[in-house]
Structures are given as structure tokens and as C-alpha cells.
Amino acid sequence: MDKSTFTKIWSVVGLALCYVTLNAVLRTQGSEVFASGVDFSEVERFSATIYGMVLSLPLLACMIWLTGFYIARHPEQPSYYRLPSAFNLQVQDPSSEYRLGKHYQRFFLWMFLILPTLAQVHLLRKFFTGTVFARQGGEPHAVGWKEHLLQSEPLSVIFSNKYLYGGEGGVTFFPFWEPWFFLICEGIVMFFFLKMIYRLYQKTPSDKQKVGKANSVNPAEKA
């Protein structure tokens, strides 16, 4: 695959991730305003966290993998060259005096990777504040992160339709197993996100040489 095609794929996946994440976060905050197209207006506020994580987490994982793959192909380049240029648009050489290209790269780093990752933290936190109800009788079954994670249920609950998350308008829920599933998935994605960021800003051999030369300058010259 050539660089141009790869960058187009990276850009489209990034846009889809931003779109889904934005709408999910807006719904969890009670907003009735969404980006045009598919929205979560008919979904109960807390249930929107589940929809948001199910749809956006795979997209975020894909973005992290694509970015990591691109970084691995450009290990000797400065950090701003290790990131695909969104939509194949070269605003300006990132190393130029005015650094417009560098700001362009940073903007899409935040839009396509950092902000969606922070949104996952919000969705997971909101998810753990929701309440699980029994379908029959409507009694609360689990409230808060401790009960979600520690109130165990037999594995057979996965094959039942016994619980509802978020009350009226909510979704079928699998206590104990579903919270742990989301927590583990979020943890794995977060680990690879941090690893990707480290590799993105890891100093290249040329950077280290520049630092070495700067430190070896004669003290008299510095004065």
C-alpha cells in the first residue's frame, strides 16, 4: 500500500472515530444536539456509554495500530514526520520557521487520538456510575463501580435476559462480566496508546547527536 492510500484510510478512520465519540459524549451529558447522521437521541443517557464504547473503542484501537505502524516505518524521522498528514494535505514543511505544518500535525494528533482516548475515560467513568435493574420488578441490582466489579454473577447470566442497564430505554446487561470486559479492553487500549505516544516522541539518533554537540560546546564559547 502506498503512503497516500494509507494516509486516506488513517484520515477516514479518524473522522469516524471523532464522529461516534462526539455523539456518544454529547448524549451522556444529556444533549439533544448531535452531529448530523446517526445519533443517540433515542438512547437512554447512561446506556449511551455502552453504545459509545462498543462503537468507538474498536475504531480507537484501529487508529492506534495504524499510527504505530506508520511510526515504525519512519523511526529516524522527527516526531512531526512520524504522524500521517491528515487528508494528504501538506500545509507547510513542519520543520519550517513558521511551524504551521507542525501545528497542523499536532491538531490532528489531538483530534484523532488524544481527545478520543480522553473521551474513553469519560465514557468508562460514566458507565460505572449507572444503575443495573432487574427486568422483573425493576429493583436496582448494582449501583456504582464497586458493585459493578465485585458483585459476582454466574457465567450463565450472559445467556439470560434478566437485567437492564440504565432503566427505561436501557439495554440488556450482564452484571460483573460486562463491567470487567469493558475495563480490561479500555486498559489494553490505554496501554497501547501510551506506548504509541512514547514511540512518537522518542528521540531519534540524530536528536541525541544534536544534544551531544550542544553539551560539548566549549564553556568559553558559551560565555
C-alpha atoms as an extended CHARMM CRD file, in Angstrom:
* protein
*
       223  EXT
         1         1  MET       CA              0.0000000000        0.0000000000        0.0000000000  PROA      1               0.0000000000
         2         2  ASP       CA              1.3840000000        3.4010000000       -0.9380000000  PROA      2               0.0000000000
         3         3  LYS       CA              1.6960000000        6.2680000000        1.5290000000  PROA      3               0.0000000000
         4         4  SER       CA             -1.1650000000        8.2940000000        0.0160000000  PROA      4               0.0000000000
         5         5  THR       CA             -3.6850000000        5.4360000000        0.3150000000  PROA      5               0.0000000000
         6         6  PHE       CA             -2.5660000000        4.6390000000        3.8470000000  PROA      6               0.0000000000
         7         7  THR       CA             -2.9990000000        8.2820000000        4.8880000000  PROA      7               0.0000000000
         8         8  LYS       CA             -6.5040000000        8.3930000000        3.3750000000  PROA      8               0.0000000000
         9         9  ILE       CA             -7.5020000000        5.3060000000        5.3730000000  PROA      9               0.0000000000
        10        10  TRP       CA             -5.9900000000        6.8250000000        8.5360000000  PROA      10              0.0000000000
        11        11  SER       CA             -7.9280000000       10.0640000000        7.9550000000  PROA      11              0.0000000000
        12        12  VAL       CA            -11.2740000000        8.3450000000        7.3130000000  PROA      12              0.0000000000
        13        13  VAL       CA            -10.9620000000        6.1220000000       10.3920000000  PROA      13              0.0000000000
        14        14  GLY       CA            -10.0090000000        9.1960000000       12.4390000000  PROA      14              0.0000000000
        15        15  LEU       CA            -13.0760000000       11.0940000000       11.2380000000  PROA      15              0.0000000000
        16        16  ALA       CA            -15.3650000000        8.1480000000       12.0160000000  PROA      16              0.0000000000
        17        17  LEU       CA            -13.8440000000        7.8850000000       15.4850000000  PROA      17              0.0000000000
        18        18  CYS       CA            -14.3630000000       11.5990000000       16.1700000000  PROA      18              0.0000000000
        19        19  TYR       CA            -17.9430000000       11.4310000000       14.9100000000  PROA      19              0.0000000000
        20        20  VAL       CA            -19.0060000000        8.4480000000       17.0310000000  PROA      20              0.0000000000
        21        21  THR       CA            -17.1500000000        9.6360000000       20.1230000000  PROA      21              0.0000000000
        22        22  LEU       CA            -18.5690000000       13.1560000000       19.9540000000  PROA      22              0.0000000000
        23        23  ASN       CA            -22.1650000000       11.9560000000       19.6430000000  PROA      23              0.0000000000
        24        24  ALA       CA            -21.7750000000        9.4440000000       22.4610000000  PROA      24              0.0000000000
        25        25  VAL       CA            -20.2410000000       12.0040000000       24.8250000000  PROA      25              0.0000000000
        26        26  LEU       CA            -22.9210000000       14.5750000000       23.9750000000  PROA      26              0.0000000000
        27        27  ARG       CA            -25.6600000000       12.0590000000       24.7750000000  PROA      27              0.0000000000
        28        28  THR       CA            -24.1010000000       11.0870000000       28.1180000000  PROA      28              0.0000000000
        29        29  GLN       CA            -24.2440000000       14.7800000000       29.0460000000  PROA      29              0.0000000000
        30        30  GLY       CA            -27.9410000000       14.9590000000       28.1800000000  PROA      30              0.0000000000
        31        31  SER       CA            -27.5090000000       16.9000000000       24.9610000000  PROA      31              0.0000000000
        32        32  GLU       CA            -30.2000000000       16.8220000000       22.2980000000  PROA      32              0.0000000000
        33        33  VAL       CA            -27.8220000000       18.2680000000       19.6900000000  PROA      33              0.0000000000
        34        34  PHE       CA            -25.7460000000       15.8480000000       17.6620000000  PROA      34              0.0000000000
        35        35  ALA       CA            -23.5890000000       15.8070000000       14.5710000000  PROA      35              0.0000000000
        36        36  SER       CA            -25.7990000000       15.0190000000       11.5720000000  PROA      36              0.0000000000
        37        37  GLY       CA            -26.3770000000       11.3810000000       10.7050000000  PROA      37              0.0000000000
        38        38  VAL       CA            -26.5010000000        8.5440000000       13.2190000000  PROA      38              0.0000000000
        39        39  ASP       CA            -27.0960000000        9.8520000000       16.7270000000  PROA      39              0.0000000000
        40        40  PHE       CA            -28.0260000000        8.5100000000       20.1400000000  PROA      40              0.0000000000
        41        41  SER       CA            -31.0840000000       10.6980000000       20.7320000000  PROA      41              0.0000000000
        42        42  GLU       CA            -33.3170000000        7.6590000000       21.3280000000  PROA      42              0.0000000000
        43        43  VAL       CA            -30.8470000000        6.0570000000       23.7100000000  PROA      43              0.0000000000
        44        44  GLU       CA            -31.0170000000        6.4620000000       27.4840000000  PROA      44              0.0000000000
        45        45  ARG       CA            -28.1530000000        8.6740000000       28.7660000000  PROA      45              0.0000000000
        46        46  PHE       CA            -26.2270000000        6.0140000000       30.6770000000  PROA      46              0.0000000000
        47        47  SER       CA            -26.8540000000        3.3760000000       28.0220000000  PROA      47              0.0000000000
        48        48  ALA       CA            -25.1400000000        5.7390000000       25.5520000000  PROA      48              0.0000000000
        49        49  THR       CA            -21.8560000000        4.9330000000       27.3230000000  PROA      49              0.0000000000
        50        50  ILE       CA            -22.1820000000        1.2980000000       26.2360000000  PROA      50              0.0000000000
        51        51  TYR       CA            -23.0410000000        2.2190000000       22.6490000000  PROA      51              0.0000000000
        52        52  GLY       CA            -20.1800000000        4.6990000000       22.6700000000  PROA      52              0.0000000000
        53        53  MET       CA            -17.5960000000        2.2090000000       23.9110000000  PROA      53              0.0000000000
        54        54  VAL       CA            -18.7770000000       -0.6300000000       21.6660000000  PROA      54              0.0000000000
        55        55  LEU       CA            -18.5780000000        1.5670000000       18.5640000000  PROA      55              0.0000000000
        56        56  SER       CA            -15.6280000000        3.8500000000       19.3040000000  PROA      56              0.0000000000
        57        57  LEU       CA            -13.2380000000        1.5200000000       21.1320000000  PROA      57              0.0000000000
        58        58  PRO       CA            -12.5320000000       -0.6740000000       18.0580000000  PROA      58              0.0000000000
        59        59  LEU       CA            -12.0560000000        2.4680000000       15.9570000000  PROA      59              0.0000000000
        60        60  LEU       CA             -9.6270000000        3.8930000000       18.5250000000  PROA      60              0.0000000000
        61        61  ALA       CA             -7.7150000000        0.6040000000       18.6460000000  PROA      61              0.0000000000
        62        62  CYS       CA             -7.5130000000        0.6750000000       14.8430000000  PROA      62              0.0000000000
        63        63  MET       CA             -6.2300000000        4.2730000000       14.8820000000  PROA      63              0.0000000000
        64        64  ILE       CA             -3.5690000000        3.4040000000       17.4430000000  PROA      64              0.0000000000
        65        65  TRP       CA             -2.4710000000        0.3980000000       15.3830000000  PROA      65              0.0000000000
        66        66  LEU       CA             -2.3620000000        2.3880000000       12.1370000000  PROA      66              0.0000000000
        67        67  THR       CA             -0.4080000000        5.2080000000       13.7880000000  PROA      67              0.0000000000
        68        68  GLY       CA              2.0040000000        2.7770000000       15.4240000000  PROA      68              0.0000000000
        69        69  PHE       CA              2.5400000000        1.0490000000       12.0760000000  PROA      69              0.0000000000
        70        70  TYR       CA              3.3170000000        4.4000000000       10.4260000000  PROA      70              0.0000000000
        71        71  ILE       CA              5.7030000000        5.3820000000       13.2330000000  PROA      71              0.0000000000
        72        72  ALA       CA              7.5480000000        2.0740000000       12.8520000000  PROA      72              0.0000000000
        73        73  ARG       CA              8.0910000000        2.8750000000        9.1640000000  PROA      73              0.0000000000
        74        74  HSD       CA              9.6230000000        6.2720000000        9.9700000000  PROA      74              0.0000000000
        75        75  PRO       CA             11.7960000000        5.6350000000       13.0580000000  PROA      75              0.0000000000
        76        76  GLU       CA             14.5500000000        8.0730000000       12.1160000000  PROA      76              0.0000000000
        77        77  GLN       CA             12.2450000000       10.9940000000       11.3410000000  PROA      77              0.0000000000
        78        78  PRO       CA             11.3570000000       13.8330000000       13.7610000000  PROA      78              0.0000000000
        79        79  SER       CA              8.1060000000       13.3170000000       15.6840000000  PROA      79              0.0000000000
        80        80  TYR       CA              6.0270000000       15.5050000000       13.3490000000  PROA      80              0.0000000000
        81        81  TYR       CA              7.0810000000       13.3530000000       10.3760000000  PROA      81              0.0000000000
        82        82  ARG       CA              6.1550000000       10.1260000000       12.1680000000  PROA      82              0.0000000000
        83        83  LEU       CA              2.4590000000       11.0310000000       12.0130000000  PROA      83              0.0000000000
        84        84  PRO       CA              0.4640000000       10.7550000000        8.7610000000  PROA      84              0.0000000000
        85        85  SER       CA             -0.5050000000       14.1240000000        7.3010000000  PROA      85              0.0000000000
        86        86  ALA       CA             -4.3220000000       14.0960000000        7.5350000000  PROA      86              0.0000000000
        87        87  PHE       CA             -6.0910000000       14.0360000000        4.1420000000  PROA      87              0.0000000000
        88        88  ASN       CA             -2.6660000000       14.1080000000        2.4330000000  PROA      88              0.0000000000
        89        89  LEU       CA             -2.6150000000       17.8640000000        2.9070000000  PROA      89              0.0000000000
        90        90  GLN       CA              0.8700000000       19.3150000000        3.2360000000  PROA      90              0.0000000000
        91        91  VAL       CA              0.1440000000       22.7420000000        4.7300000000  PROA      91              0.0000000000
        92        92  GLN       CA              3.7980000000       23.5950000000        5.0750000000  PROA      92              0.0000000000
        93        93  ASP       CA              7.0360000000       21.8230000000        5.8160000000  PROA      93              0.0000000000
        94        94  PRO       CA              6.7320000000       21.0990000000        9.5870000000  PROA      94              0.0000000000
        95        95  SER       CA             10.3900000000       21.9520000000       10.0660000000  PROA      95              0.0000000000
        96        96  SER       CA              9.9680000000       25.4140000000        8.5690000000  PROA      96              0.0000000000
        97        97  GLU       CA             10.4630000000       28.6090000000       10.5000000000  PROA      97              0.0000000000
        98        98  TYR       CA              6.7500000000       29.3080000000       10.9950000000  PROA      98              0.0000000000
        99        99  ARG       CA              5.9200000000       25.7370000000       12.0600000000  PROA      99              0.0000000000
       100       100  LEU       CA              2.4490000000       25.8500000000       10.5070000000  PROA      100             0.0000000000
       101       101  GLY       CA              2.8170000000       22.2550000000        9.3480000000  PROA      101             0.0000000000
       102       102  LYS       CA              3.8520000000       21.1740000000       12.8390000000  PROA      102             0.0000000000
       103       103  HSD       CA              0.7310000000       22.7780000000       14.3410000000  PROA      103             0.0000000000
       104       104  TYR       CA             -1.3720000000       21.0250000000       11.6860000000  PROA      104             0.0000000000
       105       105  GLN       CA              0.0990000000       17.6810000000       12.7400000000  PROA      105             0.0000000000
       106       106  ARG       CA             -0.4680000000       18.4070000000       16.4200000000  PROA      106             0.0000000000
       107       107  PHE       CA             -4.0810000000       19.4280000000       15.7980000000  PROA      107             0.0000000000
       108       108  PHE       CA             -4.9410000000       16.0920000000       14.2230000000  PROA      108             0.0000000000
       109       109  LEU       CA             -2.9370000000       14.1980000000       16.8330000000  PROA      109             0.0000000000
       110       110  TRP       CA             -5.3150000000       15.6970000000       19.4050000000  PROA      110             0.0000000000
       111       111  MET       CA             -8.4530000000       15.3140000000       17.2670000000  PROA      111             0.0000000000
       112       112  PHE       CA             -7.8560000000       11.7470000000       16.0910000000  PROA      112             0.0000000000
       113       113  LEU       CA             -6.0320000000       10.2140000000       19.0510000000  PROA      113             0.0000000000
       114       114  ILE       CA             -5.6730000000       12.1640000000       22.3020000000  PROA      114             0.0000000000
       115       115  LEU       CA             -9.2200000000       13.5610000000       22.6790000000  PROA      115             0.0000000000
       116       116  PRO       CA            -10.9230000000       10.2630000000       21.7020000000  PROA      116             0.0000000000
       117       117  THR       CA             -8.7560000000        8.4800000000       24.2680000000  PROA      117             0.0000000000
       118       118  LEU       CA             -9.7080000000       11.0010000000       26.9670000000  PROA      118             0.0000000000
       119       119  ALA       CA            -13.3490000000       10.5260000000       25.9130000000  PROA      119             0.0000000000
       120       120  GLN       CA            -12.9830000000        6.8000000000       26.6260000000  PROA      120             0.0000000000
       121       121  VAL       CA            -12.0420000000        7.6650000000       30.2000000000  PROA      121             0.0000000000
       122       122  HSD       CA            -15.1940000000        9.7920000000       30.4300000000  PROA      122             0.0000000000
       123       123  LEU       CA            -17.3950000000        7.0410000000       28.9730000000  PROA      123             0.0000000000
       124       124  LEU       CA            -15.9660000000        4.4010000000       31.3060000000  PROA      124             0.0000000000
       125       125  ARG       CA            -16.3570000000        6.6460000000       34.3600000000  PROA      125             0.0000000000
       126       126  LYS       CA            -19.9450000000        7.4540000000       33.3790000000  PROA      126             0.0000000000
       127       127  PHE       CA            -20.6150000000        3.7790000000       32.7430000000  PROA      127             0.0000000000
       128       128  PHE       CA            -19.6140000000        2.8550000000       36.2910000000  PROA      128             0.0000000000
       129       129  THR       CA            -21.9920000000        5.4390000000       37.7700000000  PROA      129             0.0000000000
       130       130  GLY       CA            -25.0170000000        3.8630000000       36.0490000000  PROA      130             0.0000000000
       131       131  THR       CA            -27.5230000000        1.5270000000       37.6750000000  PROA      131             0.0000000000
       132       132  VAL       CA            -28.4890000000       -2.0160000000       36.7150000000  PROA      132             0.0000000000
       133       133  PHE       CA            -32.1190000000       -3.0280000000       37.2540000000  PROA      133             0.0000000000
       134       134  ALA       CA            -33.8550000000       -6.4070000000       37.3130000000  PROA      134             0.0000000000
       135       135  ARG       CA            -36.2890000000       -6.6510000000       34.4130000000  PROA      135             0.0000000000
       136       136  GLN       CA            -38.8720000000       -8.2570000000       36.6580000000  PROA      136             0.0000000000
       137       137  GLY       CA            -39.8650000000       -5.9200000000       39.4690000000  PROA      137             0.0000000000
       138       138  GLY       CA            -37.4720000000       -3.1380000000       38.4150000000  PROA      138             0.0000000000
       139       139  GLU       CA            -35.3730000000       -3.4340000000       41.5840000000  PROA      139             0.0000000000
       140       140  PRO       CA            -31.8390000000       -1.9850000000       41.4700000000  PROA      140             0.0000000000
       141       141  HSD       CA            -29.2550000000       -4.7390000000       41.2030000000  PROA      141             0.0000000000
       142       142  ALA       CA            -25.9260000000       -2.8870000000       41.0670000000  PROA      142             0.0000000000
       143       143  VAL       CA            -25.0730000000        0.7710000000       41.6760000000  PROA      143             0.0000000000
       144       144  GLY       CA            -21.5710000000        2.2840000000       41.4850000000  PROA      144             0.0000000000
       145       145  TRP       CA            -18.2380000000        0.8380000000       40.4380000000  PROA      145             0.0000000000
       146       146  LYS       CA            -17.7530000000       -1.4280000000       43.4800000000  PROA      146             0.0000000000
       147       147  GLU       CA            -20.9810000000       -3.3200000000       42.9480000000  PROA      147             0.0000000000
       148       148  HSD       CA            -20.4190000000       -3.4460000000       39.1940000000  PROA      148             0.0000000000
       149       149  LEU       CA            -16.9990000000       -5.0540000000       39.6460000000  PROA      149             0.0000000000
       150       150  LEU       CA            -17.3560000000       -7.0590000000       42.8460000000  PROA      150             0.0000000000
       151       151  GLN       CA            -20.9520000000       -8.3050000000       42.8310000000  PROA      151             0.0000000000
       152       152  SER       CA            -20.3090000000      -11.5830000000       41.0570000000  PROA      152             0.0000000000
       153       153  GLU       CA            -22.7810000000      -13.4260000000       38.8720000000  PROA      153             0.0000000000
       154       154  PRO       CA            -22.6370000000      -16.9300000000       37.3710000000  PROA      154             0.0000000000
       155       155  LEU       CA            -21.4540000000      -17.1250000000       33.7700000000  PROA      155             0.0000000000
       156       156  SER       CA            -24.9330000000      -18.2950000000       32.7860000000  PROA      156             0.0000000000
       157       157  VAL       CA            -26.1680000000      -14.7000000000       33.2220000000  PROA      157             0.0000000000
       158       158  ILE       CA            -24.6540000000      -13.9680000000       29.7900000000  PROA      158             0.0000000000
       159       159  PHE       CA            -27.2900000000      -16.2160000000       28.2300000000  PROA      159             0.0000000000
       160       160  SER       CA            -30.1570000000      -14.6490000000       30.1540000000  PROA      160             0.0000000000
       161       161  ASN       CA            -32.1700000000      -11.5070000000       29.6560000000  PROA      161             0.0000000000
       162       162  LYS       CA            -32.5450000000      -10.8320000000       33.3420000000  PROA      162             0.0000000000
       163       163  TYR       CA            -31.0250000000       -7.3750000000       33.7830000000  PROA      163             0.0000000000
       164       164  LEU       CA            -31.4060000000       -3.9580000000       32.2320000000  PROA      164             0.0000000000
       165       165  TYR       CA            -28.8160000000       -1.1730000000       32.3370000000  PROA      165             0.0000000000
       166       166  GLY       CA            -29.9980000000        2.4260000000       32.7560000000  PROA      166             0.0000000000
       167       167  GLY       CA            -33.6820000000        1.8270000000       33.4230000000  PROA      167             0.0000000000
       168       168  GLU       CA            -36.3930000000        2.5900000000       30.8900000000  PROA      168             0.0000000000
       169       169  GLY       CA            -34.9420000000        2.8220000000       27.4090000000  PROA      169             0.0000000000
       170       170  GLY       CA            -31.8350000000        0.9750000000       28.5950000000  PROA      170             0.0000000000
       171       171  VAL       CA            -30.0890000000       -2.0870000000       27.1800000000  PROA      171             0.0000000000
       172       172  THR       CA            -29.6810000000       -5.7100000000       28.2030000000  PROA      172             0.0000000000
       173       173  PHE       CA            -26.8330000000       -6.0100000000       30.6760000000  PROA      173             0.0000000000
       174       174  PHE       CA            -24.6040000000       -8.7780000000       32.0220000000  PROA      174             0.0000000000
       175       175  PRO       CA            -23.5870000000       -7.8440000000       35.5960000000  PROA      175             0.0000000000
       176       176  PHE       CA            -19.9910000000       -8.4660000000       36.7040000000  PROA      176             0.0000000000
       177       177  TRP       CA            -18.8680000000       -9.8400000000       33.3260000000  PROA      177             0.0000000000
       178       178  GLU       CA            -19.6840000000       -6.8180000000       31.1960000000  PROA      178             0.0000000000
       179       179  PRO       CA            -18.0180000000       -4.2300000000       33.5030000000  PROA      179             0.0000000000
       180       180  TRP       CA            -14.8490000000       -6.3460000000       33.6690000000  PROA      180             0.0000000000
       181       181  PHE       CA            -14.8780000000       -6.8110000000       29.9080000000  PROA      181             0.0000000000
       182       182  PHE       CA            -15.0180000000       -3.0600000000       29.2730000000  PROA      182             0.0000000000
       183       183  LEU       CA            -12.4450000000       -2.3060000000       31.9830000000  PROA      183             0.0000000000
       184       184  ILE       CA             -9.9240000000       -4.8010000000       30.5640000000  PROA      184             0.0000000000
       185       185  CYS       CA            -10.4780000000       -3.6390000000       26.9680000000  PROA      185             0.0000000000
       186       186  GLU       CA            -10.0510000000        0.0090000000       27.9730000000  PROA      186             0.0000000000
       187       187  GLY       CA             -6.8980000000       -0.8580000000       29.9080000000  PROA      187             0.0000000000
       188       188  ILE       CA             -5.3610000000       -2.6770000000       26.9350000000  PROA      188             0.0000000000
       189       189  VAL       CA             -6.1700000000        0.1600000000       24.5390000000  PROA      189             0.0000000000
       190       190  MET       CA             -4.8010000000        2.7240000000       27.0100000000  PROA      190             0.0000000000
       191       191  PHE       CA             -1.5460000000        0.7550000000       27.3300000000  PROA      191             0.0000000000
       192       192  PHE       CA             -1.0040000000        0.7010000000       23.5680000000  PROA      192             0.0000000000
       193       193  PHE       CA             -1.9800000000        4.3780000000       23.3140000000  PROA      193             0.0000000000
       194       194  LEU       CA              0.7160000000        5.3460000000       25.8280000000  PROA      194             0.0000000000
       195       195  LYS       CA              3.2050000000        3.0920000000       24.0560000000  PROA      195             0.0000000000
       196       196  MET       CA              2.3480000000        4.7620000000       20.7390000000  PROA      196             0.0000000000
       197       197  ILE       CA              2.7980000000        8.2560000000       22.2320000000  PROA      197             0.0000000000
       198       198  TYR       CA              6.1700000000        7.2300000000       23.6880000000  PROA      198             0.0000000000
       199       199  ARG       CA              7.3330000000        5.9410000000       20.3020000000  PROA      199             0.0000000000
       200       200  LEU       CA              6.0310000000        9.0670000000       18.5880000000  PROA      200             0.0000000000
       201       201  TYR       CA              8.1210000000       11.3810000000       20.7530000000  PROA      201             0.0000000000
       202       202  GLN       CA             11.0630000000        9.0510000000       21.3170000000  PROA      202             0.0000000000
       203       203  LYS       CA             14.3080000000       10.8280000000       20.4690000000  PROA      203             0.0000000000
       204       204  THR       CA             15.9720000000        9.7560000000       17.2430000000  PROA      204             0.0000000000
       205       205  PRO       CA             19.7420000000        9.1310000000       16.9960000000  PROA      205             0.0000000000
       206       206  SER       CA             20.0710000000       12.4690000000       15.1730000000  PROA      206             0.0000000000
       207       207  ASP       CA             18.3200000000       14.2350000000       18.0740000000  PROA      207             0.0000000000
       208       208  LYS       CA             20.7210000000       12.6470000000       20.5260000000  PROA      208             0.0000000000
       209       209  GLN       CA             23.6850000000       13.7310000000       18.4000000000  PROA      209             0.0000000000
       210       210  LYS       CA             22.4150000000       17.3190000000       18.4180000000  PROA      210             0.0000000000
       211       211  VAL       CA             22.0920000000       17.2440000000       22.2140000000  PROA      211             0.0000000000
       212       212  GLY       CA             25.5860000000       15.7710000000       22.4890000000  PROA      212             0.0000000000
       213       213  LYS       CA             27.0520000000       18.5080000000       20.3050000000  PROA      213             0.0000000000
       214       214  ALA       CA             25.2580000000       21.2070000000       22.2990000000  PROA      214             0.0000000000
       215       215  ASN       CA             26.6160000000       19.8110000000       25.5680000000  PROA      215             0.0000000000
       216       216  SER       CA             30.1420000000       19.5930000000       24.1830000000  PROA      216             0.0000000000
       217       217  VAL       CA             30.3660000000       23.2820000000       23.3220000000  PROA      217             0.0000000000
       218       218  ASN       CA             33.3980000000       24.9570000000       24.8710000000  PROA      218             0.0000000000
       219       219  PRO       CA             32.4110000000       26.8670000000       28.0520000000  PROA      219             0.0000000000
       220       220  ALA       CA             34.3620000000       29.8450000000       26.7670000000  PROA      220             0.0000000000
       221       221  GLU       CA             32.2200000000       29.8930000000       23.6410000000  PROA      221             0.0000000000
       222       222  LYS       CA             29.0430000000       29.8200000000       25.7520000000  PROA      222             0.0000000000
       223       223  ALA       CA             30.3150000000       32.8520000000       27.6530000000  PROA      223             0.0000000000
